Amino acid sequence: MTDVDGFSLRGGIRVLPTVGGGVRADSGWPMARLRADSHSITLREIWAGTLVITADNLMAIRRWRSAGLEFEVADHDEVWMFRALNVDRLINRLAALGWTTER
């Protein structure tokens, strides 16, 4: 899959409930997968499940330290953090598809 059509990337994931604290899921590389195209971003991990992000439910994509990105959506009471080996490259690849990241 090329960047024009989208891309797929392995990484780690951490899922934090926005209410009540704690960690619902936490796994390192290569247990999670991010798939992105111009219409959606999908995060998938065996214990956390699947999160589908679209322009309709996206609240924010934020840089999370130097380790990854946070994804906050309107229809989940959780923040999903995707850890990547090269965060700047991930941000640039998402930007090429039209997704904006708060730096």
C-alpha positions as CSV (number, residue, x, y, z in Angstrom):
1,M,0.0,0.0,0.0
2,T,1.5,3.4,-1.0
3,D,1.0,6.7,0.8
4,V,-1.3,7.8,-1.9
5,D,-3.8,5.0,-1.0
6,G,-2.8,4.8,2.7
7,F,-0.4,2.9,4.8
8,S,-0.1,0.4,7.6
9,L,2.3,0.5,10.5
10,R,3.1,-1.7,13.5
11,G,3.7,-0.3,16.9
12,G,2.6,-0.4,20.6
13,I,-0.6,0.8,22.1
14,R,-1.9,2.1,25.4
15,V,-5.6,2.7,26.2
16,L,-6.6,5.0,29.0
17,P,-10.1,5.6,30.2
18,T,-11.0,9.3,30.4
19,V,-13.0,8.6,33.6
20,G,-11.9,6.6,36.6
21,G,-8.2,6.4,35.7
22,G,-6.1,3.3,35.2
23,V,-5.0,1.6,32.0
24,R,-7.3,-0.7,30.1
25,A,-4.7,-2.1,27.7
26,D,-0.9,-1.6,27.3
27,S,1.3,-3.5,24.8
28,G,4.6,-2.9,23.1
29,W,5.8,-3.1,19.5
30,P,4.7,-5.0,17.4
31,M,1.4,-5.9,19.0
32,A,-0.6,-3.0,17.6
33,R,-1.3,-1.9,14.0
34,L,-2.3,1.5,12.7
35,R,-3.9,1.6,9.2
36,A,-4.6,5.0,7.6
37,D,-6.1,6.4,4.5
38,S,-7.7,9.7,3.7
39,H,-11.1,8.5,5.0
40,S,-10.2,6.7,8.3
41,I,-7.5,5.7,10.7
42,T,-7.9,2.2,12.3
43,L,-6.0,1.2,15.5
44,R,-6.1,-2.5,16.3
45,E,-4.6,-4.5,19.2
46,I,-5.7,-8.0,20.4
47,W,-6.6,-7.0,24.0
48,A,-7.8,-3.4,23.3
49,G,-9.8,-4.3,20.3
50,T,-10.4,-1.9,17.4
51,L,-10.8,1.9,17.2
52,V,-12.0,3.4,13.9
53,I,-11.3,7.1,13.6
54,T,-13.1,9.2,11.0
55,A,-13.6,13.0,10.4
56,D,-17.0,12.7,12.1
57,N,-15.8,11.3,15.4
58,L,-12.3,12.7,15.7
59,M,-11.7,15.2,18.5
60,A,-7.9,15.4,18.4
61,I,-4.7,13.8,17.3
62,R,-1.9,14.9,19.6
63,R,1.8,14.2,19.8
64,W,2.5,12.1,22.9
65,R,6.0,12.9,24.1
66,S,8.5,11.6,21.6
67,A,7.0,8.2,21.7
68,G,3.8,8.4,19.7
69,L,0.4,9.9,19.1
70,E,-2.8,10.2,21.2
71,F,-6.1,9.7,19.5
72,E,-9.3,11.1,21.1
73,V,-12.7,10.5,19.6
74,A,-16.2,11.6,20.5
75,D,-17.8,8.1,20.7
76,H,-15.3,6.5,23.1
77,D,-14.5,7.4,26.8
78,E,-10.9,6.5,26.2
79,V,-7.7,8.0,24.8
80,W,-5.7,5.6,22.6
81,M,-2.0,6.2,22.4
82,F,-0.1,4.6,19.5
83,R,3.6,4.2,20.0
84,A,5.8,4.4,16.9
85,L,9.5,4.1,16.3
86,N,9.6,7.3,14.3
87,V,6.8,9.7,15.4
88,D,7.8,12.5,13.0
89,R,7.6,10.2,10.0
90,L,4.1,9.0,11.2
91,I,2.9,12.6,11.6
92,N,4.2,13.4,8.1
93,R,2.5,10.3,6.6
94,L,-0.8,11.2,8.2
95,A,-0.5,14.8,7.1
96,A,0.0,13.6,3.5
97,L,-3.4,11.9,3.8
98,G,-5.0,15.0,5.2
99,W,-4.9,14.3,8.9
100,T,-3.8,17.1,11.2
101,T,-1.7,16.5,14.4
102,E,-1.4,18.9,17.2
103,R,2.3,19.2,17.9
